Amino acid sequence: MLLIIQYFNQGIKEEIKYSSENQFVARQQLEVPDLQDYYRIAKVTLNGKPVTDFKGTTIIDLFNHYNILG
């Protein structure tokens, strides 16, 4: 499994990788999460394929998407 999130941080496109959706959710639940909730998402891929069932636009939307599925 490999989850890749491309997002915008102050207008600059950045990328972060997680070993799974669960790792992303866990890292976002820390006192200091990896990513700010309001960061806008450019693209999300899982195992090299676009995540087509995700319809949100921000990190918190993605967190909620995977937290509900998990």
Secondary structure, DSSP 8 states (H G I E B T S, - for coil): --EEEEEEETTEEEEEEESSHHHHHHHHTSSS-SS-TT-EEEEEEETTEE-TT----BHHHHHHHHHHH-
